[in-house]
Amino acid sequence: MTNPIRLVIFGRQGAGKGTQCLRLVEAFGVIHISTGDMLRGAVAAGTELGLQAKAIMDAGDLVSDDIINGIVRERLAMDDVQEHGFVLDGYPRTAAQAEALVMVLGDHGLHAAVDLDVPLDEVTARMKARGRDDDTDEGIARRLALYEQETRPVLTWFAERDLLVTVDGLGEEAEVTERLLSTVRSAASV
Ligand code: ADP
């Protein structure tokens, strides 16, 4: 492909972002770049980065913009990403990260920032229903509040640059996928 698809995806915990990222990979052949997965990989491998990141992640804080920007910049420069495009998941999480991303990609480097939108009460109900160990009422509320605080300004940042597209994440998984794929096709003109 001469102009591979380049996306950022946002969504509350429980919005189904993981599944829908897989669908984007299947449909468009893009590389899924999850900063959370990369950091957990570094922790598991016991690298210098992993050692630094572990305490920060355990405390539920954000890894510094400099560190995470460096990791993402290196990943974006790799051949597979250059060739197949990407969906960035978990990044950018701050306005400074969004600025850094646009610096790396250039002004027309992103086709869209997708917000997979599922209302707060629905994601809360979904997380309670799946009943994972960390899905206590308090834990759920805290993570969702943090998402709101962190991510809302970044969504606004993309909206101001006319890059934000919202996909309704309510309904059957396959319906959501259809909506997502058609939104991406029109944003990327493919
Ligand atoms: P969650 O959505 O539960 O926060 P992630 O897998 O996206 O899960 O991230 C796990 C942890 O990794 C975060 O809590 C944070 O410490 C770190 N992290 C991931 N992405 C970033 C980022 N873009 N900037 C700073 N820290 C990040």
Residues whose N, C-alpha, C, O or C-beta is under 5 A from the ligand:
A	BS01	ADP	T35 G36 D37 L39 I56 M57 G60 D61 L62 V63 I68 G90 Y91 P92 R93
